[in-house]
């Protein structure tokens, strides 16, 4: 990743990770060292697995359809997969809010992956987002899972809109055109060759 690509993460970091960092001391007070270590390992594993599949394999496979179609397909599937958490005993309120957030987060992470050419920043970003939530789910699941549906959808919806706006800026038309060329989706204009001139 180039140094200038780091700037692409500033707004997402402020919107998603910074609130978690601010809230971490409160969450940390309720947890123990083993819980923190296990949450960190789980967050890194989830980040690696989900980014490798959705922003690695799936996004790359869908690229021949175009920049935005590939971003939306991988992100919709990323959101839909989170609906399966209902099978793990999570409430519908939590799962629907999580799926909505996951869609917006997926669009943003796809844009960042395409712009930087690497899934590694996304893996770390994803893990940083999940880490405090995993601790809170472990030490106080009731606080997380008892969120009313309207509040879950409202908060996730606001986050989703902010993430989508950020993704649209990252993948604005001029950048999308550059990416099409970079990923071999449109031919590069080659100047016509001049006939050999006799000396």
Secondary structure, 3 states (H helix, E strand, C coil): CCHHHHHHHHHHHHHHHHHHHHHHHHHHHCCCHHHHHHHHHHHHHHHHHHHHHHHHHHHHHHHHHCHHHHHHHHHHHHHHHHHHHHHHCCCHHHHHHHHHHHHHHHHHHHHHHHHHCCCHHHHHHHHHHHHHHHHHHHHCHHHHHCCCHHHHHHHHHHHHHHHHHHHHHHCCHHHHHHHHHHCCCCCCCCCCCCCCCCC
